[in-house]
Amino acid sequence: MAAVLRTMATLARLAGRGVFSARRQEAPEPRGGTAFEVAFKALACHPSVAPEIRQARVLTLSADEAGWTPAGFEVKPGEEVTVFAAGGFIASKALDLRFGARIGVWLRAGDQGHIRKTGGAAATLRMSEGGPLHVVAKPPGEWADERGAFDPAFPRGGLAGVLSVCVIVWKESALKGLDVMARAGDHEALVAEALEDARHPVEAPEGWRYLWRLGEGRIYREASDGDQRRICCHTHEDVGILQFPADFALTDTTRLRWRWKADRLPCDLPEDIQPTHDYLSIAVEFENGQDLTYMWSSKLAVGTIFRCPLPYWDRVETHWVLRSDARQLGQWLSEERPVKADYARAVGAPPARIVRVWLIAVSVFQRGTGICEYADIELVDGDRVIKVL
């Protein structure tokens, strides 16, 4: 009953915020539509820019799009493709749930190419495969496989809105072309964003990779103080999971150790329902496909355990609230968890092996900002140690 009352109170607060947002007539930024189309067609045809472009196309992608949309041209392996996107999708006006362009634009070369997500509303991808280019606007996670088949268990529905997308294939480097384009003009600062991304790309930390299901991003970056490596996480209206391979036998004495410092949490409401499921965490993935994630919470009590409230993830992910004291924000905290015992309590009969360690950042639902750092991550069992970070 307490959980039900808490959920009702949370939804009531969200509804109140939605009314306030509607009165302010907020819209996803940057804005798409006719202004976007006119601006990018003009930029692509500008006398100084056109010689840098091999192909360019402006597309409109709707929330109810049935499948992949052909861009109308082919790409070759090694070519650099810049994507500009604006607009957004509305999931619930009443709860003010909407998704901007930075999380929902995916590309695929050929019918069997691997899916790629842009890292922001303006980003460049170097194509690793060739073939006819296709584009789709799709929230993260709704995939059956890495080649872009849609999961029939999660049919799209309940979204409204459109994304305006401009796709450019450069003759030479994107950096050269974007530098020229930036001098010719801009729209909603998208060209400036793409140029900054090309000049200073945010690479995944060494040894880590983004989970394909959610796509690549700019959330995590590596830093160091002398010999001390850290991973810095900064998420805003975004979502990403960073993974490190860690094949490790799971025994009664297996421990996950790490240090972390959360400076800002992406949500100020209980995170155990879908509209407020924004959080920062570290997780362990097991050979059976399940993962156990240790999270910071803004409102849930330490020791709270709950199944992920999101579709697909409710089948594989369990959350354990490890920290929730706001007075500890901004402090480096050391943690050590008995993974097998935790799994048995939170999930059920433990599997035999750990396969990966994850870092998770979600800020897409309430469109807030989360800031965190991680260090000294390792799996330990007696003399066996995997140094993750």
KOLBA-89472 format. One line per field, with one value per residue (C-alpha): residue number from 1; residue in three letters; x, y, z. Coordinates in Angstrom, 2 decimals. Each point is the difference from the previous one (the first is absolute). Example, Ala and Ser with C-alpha at 12.3 -4.5 7.8 and 13.67 -1.06 7.14 Angstrom:
resi	[1 | 2] .
resn	[ALA | SER] .
xx	[12.30 | 1.37] .
yy	[-4.50 | 3.44] .
zz	[7.80 | -0.66] .
# end
This chain:
resi	[1 | 2 | 3 | 4 | 5 | 6 | 7 | 8 | 9 | 10 | 11 | 12 | 13 | 14 | 15 | 16 | 17 | 18 | 19 | 20 | 21 | 22 | 23 | 24 | 25 | 26 | 27 | 28 | 29 | 30 | 31 | 32 | 33 | 34 | 35 | 36 | 37 | 38 | 39 | 40 | 41 | 42 | 43 | 44 | 45 | 46 | 47 | 48 | 49 | 50 | 51 | 52 | 53 | 54 | 55 | 56 | 57 | 58 | 59 | 60 | 61 | 62 | 63 | 64 | 65 | 66 | 67 | 68 | 69 | 70 | 71 | 72 | 73 | 74 | 75 | 76 | 77 | 78 | 79 | 80 | 81 | 82 | 83 | 84 | 85 | 86 | 87 | 88 | 89 | 90 | 91 | 92 | 93 | 94 | 95 | 96 | 97 | 98 | 99 | 100 | 101 | 102 | 103 | 104 | 105 | 106 | 107 | 108 | 109 | 110 | 111 | 112 | 113 | 114 | 115 | 116 | 117 | 118 | 119 | 120 | 121 | 122 | 123 | 124 | 125 | 126 | 127 | 128 | 129 | 130 | 131 | 132 | 133 | 134 | 135 | 136 | 137 | 138 | 139 | 140 | 141 | 142 | 143 | 144 | 145 | 146 | 147 | 148 | 149 | 150 | 151 | 152 | 153 | 154 | 155 | 156 | 157 | 158 | 159 | 160 | 161 | 162 | 163 | 164 | 165 | 166 | 167 | 168 | 169 | 170 | 171 | 172 | 173 | 174 | 175 | 176 | 177 | 178 | 179 | 180 | 181 | 182 | 183 | 184 | 185 | 186 | 187 | 188 | 189 | 190 | 191 | 192 | 193 | 194 | 195 | 196 | 197 | 198 | 199 | 200 | 201 | 202 | 203 | 204 | 205 | 206 | 207 | 208 | 209 | 210 | 211 | 212 | 213 | 214 | 215 | 216 | 217 | 218 | 219 | 220 | 221 | 222 | 223 | 224 | 225 | 226 | 227 | 228 | 229 | 230 | 231 | 232 | 233 | 234 | 235 | 236 | 237 | 238 | 239 | 240 | 241 | 242 | 243 | 244 | 245 | 246 | 247 | 248 | 249 | 250 | 251 | 252 | 253 | 254 | 255 | 256 | 257 | 258 | 259 | 260 | 261 | 262 | 263 | 264 | 265 | 266 | 267 | 268 | 269 | 270 | 271 | 272 | 273 | 274 | 275 | 276 | 277 | 278 | 279 | 280 | 281 | 282 | 283 | 284 | 285 | 286 | 287 | 288 | 289 | 290 | 291 | 292 | 293 | 294 | 295 | 296 | 297 | 298 | 299 | 300 | 301 | 302 | 303 | 304 | 305 | 306 | 307 | 308 | 309 | 310 | 311 | 312 | 313 | 314 | 315 | 316 | 317 | 318 | 319 | 320 | 321 | 322 | 323 | 324 | 325 | 326 | 327 | 328 | 329 | 330 | 331 | 332 | 333 | 334 | 335 | 336 | 337 | 338 | 339 | 340 | 341 | 342 | 343 | 344 | 345 | 346 | 347 | 348 | 349 | 350 | 351 | 352 | 353 | 354 | 355 | 356 | 357 | 358 | 359 | 360 | 361 | 362 | 363 | 364 | 365 | 366 | 367 | 368 | 369 | 370 | 371 | 372 | 373 | 374 | 375 | 376 | 377 | 378 | 379 | 380 | 381 | 382 | 383 | 384 | 385 | 386 | 387 | 388 | 389] .
resn	[MET | ALA | ALA | VAL | LEU | ARG | THR | MET | ALA | THR | LEU | ALA | ARG | LEU | ALA | GLY | ARG | GLY | VAL | PHE | SER | ALA | ARG | ARG | GLN | GLU | ALA | PRO | GLU | PRO | ARG | GLY | GLY | THR | ALA | PHE | GLU | VAL | ALA | PHE | LYS | ALA | LEU | ALA | CYS | HIS | PRO | SER | VAL | ALA | PRO | GLU | ILE | ARG | GLN | ALA | ARG | VAL | LEU | THR | LEU | SER | ALA | ASP | GLU | ALA | GLY | TRP | THR | PRO | ALA | GLY | PHE | GLU | VAL | LYS | PRO | GLY | GLU | GLU | VAL | THR | VAL | PHE | ALA | ALA | GLY | GLY | PHE | ILE | ALA | SER | LYS | ALA | LEU | ASP | LEU | ARG | PHE | GLY | ALA | ARG | ILE | GLY | VAL | TRP | LEU | ARG | ALA | GLY | ASP | GLN | GLY | HIS | ILE | ARG | LYS | THR | GLY | GLY | ALA | ALA | ALA | THR | LEU | ARG | MET | SER | GLU | GLY | GLY | PRO | LEU | HIS | VAL | VAL | ALA | LYS | PRO | PRO | GLY | GLU | TRP | ALA | ASP | GLU | ARG | GLY | ALA | PHE | ASP | PRO | ALA | PHE | PRO | ARG | GLY | GLY | LEU | ALA | GLY | VAL | LEU | SER | VAL | CYS | VAL | ILE | VAL | TRP | LYS | GLU | SER | ALA | LEU | LYS | GLY | LEU | ASP | VAL | MET | ALA | ARG | ALA | GLY | ASP | HIS | GLU | ALA | LEU | VAL | ALA | GLU | ALA | LEU | GLU | ASP | ALA | ARG | HIS | PRO | VAL | GLU | ALA | PRO | GLU | GLY | TRP | ARG | TYR | LEU | TRP | ARG | LEU | GLY | GLU | GLY | ARG | ILE | TYR | ARG | GLU | ALA | SER | ASP | GLY | ASP | GLN | ARG | ARG | ILE | CYS | CYS | HIS | THR | HIS | GLU | ASP | VAL | GLY | ILE | LEU | GLN | PHE | PRO | ALA | ASP | PHE | ALA | LEU | THR | ASP | THR | THR | ARG | LEU | ARG | TRP | ARG | TRP | LYS | ALA | ASP | ARG | LEU | PRO | CYS | ASP | LEU | PRO | GLU | ASP | ILE | GLN | PRO | THR | HIS | ASP | TYR | LEU | SER | ILE | ALA | VAL | GLU | PHE | GLU | ASN | GLY | GLN | ASP | LEU | THR | TYR | MET | TRP | SER | SER | LYS | LEU | ALA | VAL | GLY | THR | ILE | PHE | ARG | CYS | PRO | LEU | PRO | TYR | TRP | ASP | ARG | VAL | GLU | THR | HIS | TRP | VAL | LEU | ARG | SER | ASP | ALA | ARG | GLN | LEU | GLY | GLN | TRP | LEU | SER | GLU | GLU | ARG | PRO | VAL | LYS | ALA | ASP | TYR | ALA | ARG | ALA | VAL | GLY | ALA | PRO | PRO | ALA | ARG | ILE | VAL | ARG | VAL | TRP | LEU | ILE | ALA | VAL | SER | VAL | PHE | GLN | ARG | GLY | THR | GLY | ILE | CYS | GLU | TYR | ALA | ASP | ILE | GLU | LEU | VAL | ASP | GLY | ASP | ARG | VAL | ILE | LYS | VAL | LEU] .
xx	[0.00 | 2.83 | 1.51 | -3.37 | -0.51 | 3.54 | -0.62 | -3.28 | 1.74 | 2.82 | -2.42 | -1.93 | 3.20 | 0.85 | -3.46 | 0.44 | 3.33 | -1.57 | -2.63 | 2.67 | 2.10 | -3.00 | -0.74 | 3.55 | -0.56 | 3.30 | 1.07 | 2.80 | 3.16 | 1.32 | -3.15 | -0.66 | -2.58 | 0.05 | 2.65 | 2.37 | -0.61 | 0.47 | 3.15 | 1.81 | -0.97 | 1.42 | 3.19 | 0.53 | -0.40 | 2.19 | 2.74 | 2.77 | -1.60 | -1.37 | 3.47 | 0.69 | -3.12 | -0.40 | -3.62 | -2.53 | -3.64 | -2.56 | -2.53 | -3.03 | -0.33 | -3.31 | -0.64 | -2.19 | 2.49 | -0.39 | 3.63 | 3.29 | -0.15 | 2.33 | 2.26 | 0.05 | 3.71 | 2.77 | 2.95 | 3.41 | 2.10 | 2.21 | -2.21 | -0.96 | -3.69 | -1.29 | -3.56 | -1.89 | -3.32 | -2.65 | -3.48 | -1.17 | -2.59 | -2.63 | -0.87 | -2.33 | -1.08 | -1.58 | 3.28 | 2.21 | 1.85 | 1.77 | 3.14 | 2.35 | 2.03 | 3.19 | -1.21 | -2.04 | 1.77 | 1.49 | 1.79 | 0.59 | 1.95 | -1.61 | -2.75 | 2.28 | 2.35 | 0.56 | -2.09 | 1.69 | -1.44 | 1.09 | 1.65 | -2.07 | -2.31 | 2.95 | 2.66 | 2.31 | 0.43 | 2.74 | -1.73 | 1.49 | -2.33 | -1.31 | -3.28 | -3.26 | -0.35 | -3.13 | -1.13 | -2.54 | -1.21 | -0.44 | 0.33 | 2.95 | -0.50 | -2.69 | 2.28 | -0.12 | 3.63 | 3.03 | -1.02 | -3.12 | -2.85 | -2.83 | -1.01 | -3.64 | -0.48 | 0.20 | -2.15 | 0.27 | -3.00 | -1.05 | 2.57 | -0.76 | 2.28 | 2.65 | 3.75 | 1.53 | 3.27 | 2.72 | 2.51 | 3.24 | 2.70 | 3.23 | 2.43 | 2.94 | 0.01 | -2.99 | 2.26 | 0.94 | -3.57 | -1.47 | 2.63 | -1.09 | -3.70 | 0.42 | 1.36 | -2.99 | -2.66 | -1.79 | -3.42 | -0.77 | 3.77 | -0.05 | 2.92 | 2.04 | -0.81 | 1.02 | 3.24 | 0.88 | -0.71 | 2.27 | 2.80 | -0.20 | -1.75 | -0.85 | 1.46 | -1.09 | 2.60 | 2.68 | -1.27 | -3.65 | -2.76 | -3.58 | -2.78 | -1.25 | -3.65 | 0.18 | 2.61 | 3.14 | 0.16 | 2.00 | -0.93 | 3.26 | 3.58 | 3.26 | 2.05 | 3.05 | 1.91 | 3.48 | -0.35 | -3.59 | -2.49 | -3.56 | -3.09 | -2.05 | -3.72 | -2.08 | -3.50 | -2.67 | -3.25 | 1.85 | 0.56 | 3.01 | 1.54 | 3.76 | 1.28 | 3.30 | 0.58 | 0.70 | -0.22 | 0.12 | -1.23 | -2.74 | 0.66 | -1.01 | 3.07 | -0.22 | 0.00 | -0.61 | 2.00 | -0.02 | 0.06 | -2.44 | -0.95 | -3.47 | -0.16 | -3.51 | -2.89 | -2.15 | -3.35 | -1.50 | -2.83 | -0.16 | 1.56 | -1.97 | -2.66 | 0.53 | -0.65 | 2.67 | 2.50 | 3.04 | 3.02 | 3.76 | 1.37 | 2.62 | -1.13 | 1.14 | -1.22 | -0.16 | 0.22 | -3.77 | -0.64 | -1.14 | 1.63 | 0.03 | 0.49 | 1.09 | -1.47 | -0.16 | -3.55 | -1.38 | -3.02 | -0.01 | 1.36 | 3.37 | -0.58 | -3.03 | 0.01 | -2.27 | -0.28 | 0.62 | -3.30 | 0.91 | -1.18 | 2.60 | 2.14 | -2.66 | 1.00 | 3.74 | 0.84 | -0.30 | 0.84 | 1.47 | 0.06 | 3.44 | 0.13 | -2.68 | 1.36 | 0.22 | 2.63 | 2.39 | -0.27 | 3.36 | 1.93 | 2.16 | -1.51 | 1.54 | -2.23 | 0.35 | -2.81 | -0.32 | -1.35 | -1.27 | -1.87 | -1.45 | -1.16 | -1.64 | -1.90 | -0.99 | -0.52 | 0.11 | 2.26 | 3.41 | 1.67 | 3.60 | 1.72 | 0.17 | 0.55 | 0.07 | 0.06 | -2.21 | -0.33 | -3.55 | -1.28 | -3.63 | -1.34 | -2.46 | -3.34 | 0.20 | 2.59 | 2.28 | 3.76 | 2.05 | 3.70 | 2.10 | 3.58 | 1.27 | 3.42 | 1.71 | -2.58 | 1.03 | -1.33 | 1.78 | -0.09 | 2.96 | 3.09 | -2.08 | -0.44 | -1.35 | 0.93 | -2.90 | 1.13] .
yy	[0.00 | 2.43 | -0.57 | 0.63 | 3.24 | 1.12 | -0.69 | 1.96 | 2.92 | -0.08 | -0.04 | 2.89 | 2.05 | -0.85 | 1.05 | 3.32 | 0.52 | -0.88 | 2.71 | 2.54 | -1.02 | 0.23 | 3.52 | 0.97 | -1.63 | -1.81 | -1.85 | -2.46 | 1.86 | 0.55 | 0.50 | -1.84 | 0.55 | 2.40 | 2.30 | -2.95 | -1.24 | 3.43 | 0.71 | -3.26 | -0.09 | 3.50 | -0.94 | -3.11 | 2.08 | 2.88 | 0.67 | -0.65 | -3.11 | -1.88 | -1.01 | -1.77 | -2.19 | -3.26 | -0.60 | 1.81 | -0.59 | 1.52 | -2.49 | 0.13 | -2.98 | -0.50 | -1.72 | -2.65 | -0.84 | -3.69 | -0.69 | 1.27 | 3.02 | -0.03 | 3.02 | -0.29 | -0.65 | -2.43 | 0.38 | -1.63 | -1.44 | 2.71 | 2.91 | 2.55 | 0.77 | 2.94 | -0.04 | 3.05 | -0.63 | 2.16 | -0.36 | -2.76 | -2.55 | 0.42 | -3.07 | 1.73 | 3.62 | -0.47 | -1.21 | 2.18 | -3.04 | 0.78 | -1.07 | 2.19 | -0.73 | -0.93 | -3.46 | -1.23 | 0.20 | -3.24 | -0.83 | -3.23 | -0.65 | -2.75 | -2.37 | -1.95 | 2.69 | 0.58 | 2.77 | 3.21 | 2.77 | 3.60 | 1.29 | 3.17 | 2.27 | 0.80 | -2.65 | -1.72 | -3.73 | -1.70 | -2.80 | -3.44 | -1.62 | 1.00 | -0.15 | 1.93 | 2.24 | -0.29 | 2.15 | -0.57 | 1.93 | -2.46 | 0.17 | -2.05 | -3.61 | -1.13 | -2.26 | -3.71 | -0.10 | 2.13 | 0.14 | 2.03 | -2.49 | 1.37 | -2.03 | -1.08 | -0.16 | 3.80 | 1.43 | 3.74 | 1.93 | 2.98 | 2.44 | 3.20 | 2.42 | 0.06 | 0.36 | 2.10 | -1.55 | 1.15 | -2.67 | 1.09 | -2.22 | 1.95 | -0.36 | 0.29 | 0.43 | 1.15 | 2.38 | 1.81 | 0.14 | 1.15 | 2.70 | 1.39 | -0.36 | 1.78 | 3.04 | -0.07 | -0.05 | -2.07 | -1.05 | -0.30 | -0.40 | -3.50 | 0.65 | 1.31 | -3.16 | -2.25 | 1.92 | -0.27 | -3.74 | -0.38 | 2.05 | -1.60 | -3.38 | -1.62 | -3.50 | -2.86 | -0.74 | -2.53 | -3.57 | 1.03 | 0.10 | 1.25 | -2.57 | -0.31 | -0.08 | 3.60 | 1.21 | 2.09 | 3.27 | 2.76 | -0.78 | -1.54 | 1.18 | -1.09 | 2.22 | -0.52 | 1.50 | -1.34 | -3.79 | 0.16 | -0.66 | 1.20 | -0.16 | 3.17 | -0.23 | 2.98 | -0.74 | 2.49 | -1.07 | -3.14 | -3.67 | -2.29 | -3.19 | -0.46 | -3.59 | -1.65 | -3.74 | -1.87 | -3.81 | -0.97 | -3.02 | 0.88 | -1.56 | 0.69 | 2.21 | 2.01 | 3.72 | 3.08 | 2.97 | 3.58 | 3.65 | 2.59 | 3.63 | 1.13 | 3.77 | 0.32 | -2.44 | 0.18 | -0.34 | 1.42 | -2.56 | -3.74 | -1.81 | -3.26 | 0.88 | 0.56 | 3.79 | 0.69 | -2.78 | 2.29 | -1.09 | -0.69 | -3.44 | -2.70 | -3.48 | -3.59 | -2.09 | -3.79 | -2.86 | -0.53 | 3.50 | 1.47 | 3.08 | 1.37 | 3.73 | 1.94 | 3.49 | 3.41 | 1.14 | 3.39 | -1.27 | -3.81 | -1.48 | -1.75 | -3.73 | 0.41 | -2.69 | 0.17 | -1.37 | 2.50 | 1.66 | 0.36 | -2.35 | -2.65 | 0.97 | -1.31 | -3.48 | 0.33 | 2.80 | 0.39 | 3.17 | 0.25 | 3.42 | 0.33 | 3.75 | 2.63 | 2.47 | 3.39 | 1.06 | -2.50 | 1.59 | 1.38 | -2.47 | -2.90 | -3.16 | -3.49 | -3.02 | -3.79 | -2.42 | -3.81 | -0.54 | -3.58 | 0.66 | 3.21 | -1.82 | -2.75 | 2.55 | 2.30 | -2.37 | -3.71 | -3.00 | 1.40 | -0.94 | -1.24 | 2.98 | 3.76 | 1.20 | 3.83 | 3.06 | 2.92 | 3.70 | 1.28 | 3.55 | 0.86 | 3.56 | -0.25 | -0.07 | 3.11 | 1.60 | 0.83 | -0.12 | -2.68 | 0.37 | -2.77 | -1.37 | -3.56 | -1.39 | -3.18 | -2.43 | -3.64 | -3.52 | -1.88 | -3.57 | -0.96 | 0.34 | 0.42 | 3.60 | 1.65 | 3.67 | 1.64 | 3.58] .
zz	[0.00 | 0.80 | -3.44 | -1.67 | 1.92 | -0.86 | -3.70 | 0.08 | 1.68 | -2.56 | -2.93 | 1.53 | 0.25 | -3.60 | -1.16 | 1.80 | -1.68 | -3.35 | 0.42 | 0.89 | -3.00 | -2.34 | 1.21 | -0.85 | -3.44 | 0.13 | -3.14 | -0.68 | -0.97 | -2.55 | -2.04 | -3.24 | -2.72 | -2.91 | 1.48 | 0.40 | -3.55 | -1.55 | 2.01 | -0.77 | -3.65 | -0.31 | 1.85 | -2.14 | -3.16 | 1.18 | -2.59 | 2.54 | 1.52 | -3.02 | -1.32 | 3.32 | -0.18 | -1.90 | 1.02 | 2.18 | 0.85 | 2.34 | 1.40 | 2.27 | 2.35 | 1.79 | 3.30 | -1.66 | -2.77 | -0.81 | -0.86 | -1.36 | -2.34 | -3.05 | -0.14 | -3.79 | -0.47 | 0.88 | 2.34 | -0.18 | 2.85 | 1.47 | -1.06 | 2.62 | 0.42 | 2.00 | 1.29 | 1.22 | 1.75 | 1.63 | 1.41 | 2.29 | 1.06 | 2.69 | 2.06 | 2.46 | 0.07 | 3.41 | 1.54 | -2.23 | -1.38 | -3.26 | -1.77 | -1.98 | -3.09 | 1.83 | 1.04 | -2.94 | -3.38 | -1.35 | -3.26 | -1.87 | -3.20 | -2.08 | 1.06 | 2.35 | 1.27 | 3.71 | 1.56 | 1.09 | 2.16 | -0.20 | 3.15 | 0.13 | -1.95 | -2.27 | -0.41 | -2.48 | -0.54 | -2.01 | -1.87 | 0.46 | -2.54 | -3.40 | -1.84 | -0.35 | 3.05 | 2.14 | 2.92 | 2.76 | 3.03 | 2.83 | 3.79 | 1.31 | 0.93 | -2.43 | -2.03 | -0.71 | -1.20 | -0.91 | -3.66 | 0.57 | 0.20 | 2.15 | 3.02 | -0.52 | 3.76 | 0.13 | -2.79 | -0.26 | 1.22 | 2.02 | -1.40 | -1.90 | -1.81 | -2.70 | -0.36 | -2.75 | -1.14 | -2.39 | -1.08 | -1.70 | -1.49 | -0.37 | -2.91 | 2.35 | 3.78 | 2.00 | 1.89 | -3.21 | -1.25 | 3.30 | 0.38 | -3.36 | 0.86 | 3.35 | -1.83 | -2.36 | 2.73 | 2.62 | 1.27 | 3.71 | 0.67 | -1.57 | -2.34 | 2.92 | 1.98 | -2.89 | -0.52 | 3.69 | -0.14 | -3.03 | 1.58 | 3.44 | -0.21 | 3.33 | -0.24 | 2.23 | 2.72 | -0.95 | 0.22 | 0.28 | -2.60 | -0.11 | 0.07 | -3.60 | 1.10 | 1.23 | -2.45 | 0.17 | 1.87 | 1.63 | 3.60 | 1.26 | -0.32 | 1.57 | 2.27 | 2.19 | 2.88 | -0.51 | 0.09 | 1.30 | -2.80 | 0.30 | -2.18 | 0.04 | -0.76 | -1.11 | -1.26 | -1.04 | -1.70 | -1.07 | 0.73 | -0.32 | 1.35 | -0.06 | 0.18 | 0.92 | -0.70 | 3.24 | -0.19 | 3.69 | 1.96 | 2.50 | 3.41 | 3.59 | 0.42 | -3.23 | 0.68 | -2.15 | 1.27 | -1.22 | 0.97 | -1.30 | 0.48 | -1.01 | -0.33 | -1.41 | -0.44 | -3.14 | 1.80 | 3.21 | 0.22 | 0.83 | -2.95 | 0.13 | -2.61 | -3.71 | -0.20 | 2.67 | -0.72 | -0.27 | 2.03 | 0.23 | 0.80 | -0.37 | -0.98 | -0.40 | -2.95 | 0.34 | -2.48 | 0.13 | -1.38 | 3.32 | 1.50 | 3.54 | 0.24 | 3.11 | -0.24 | 1.57 | 0.79 | 0.83 | 1.97 | 0.39 | 3.22 | 0.09 | -0.42 | -2.27 | -2.70 | -3.03 | -3.50 | -2.78 | -1.00 | -3.70 | -2.77 | -0.93 | 2.99 | 2.40 | -1.19 | 0.64 | 2.46 | 3.77 | 1.95 | 3.48 | 1.68 | 1.56 | 0.73 | 0.51 | 2.56 | -1.72 | 2.56 | -1.64 | -3.43 | -1.08 | 2.19 | -1.14 | 1.49 | 0.08 | -0.60 | 0.21 | -0.80 | 0.42 | -3.51 | 0.34 | 3.23 | -1.44 | -3.12 | 2.05 | 2.05 | -2.86 | -2.94 | 0.92 | -0.54 | -1.05 | -3.29 | -0.21 | -1.59 | -0.34 | -3.57 | 0.11 | 2.22 | -1.04 | 0.71 | -0.53 | -0.40 | -0.75 | -0.17 | -2.88 | 1.84 | 2.19 | -2.31 | 2.90 | 0.48 | 1.73 | 0.88 | 1.50 | 0.06 | 0.44 | 0.99 | 1.26 | -1.40 | 0.41 | 0.42 | 2.76 | 1.29 | 2.16 | -2.22 | -3.16 | -1.06 | -3.16 | -0.05 | -1.82 | 0.59] .
# end
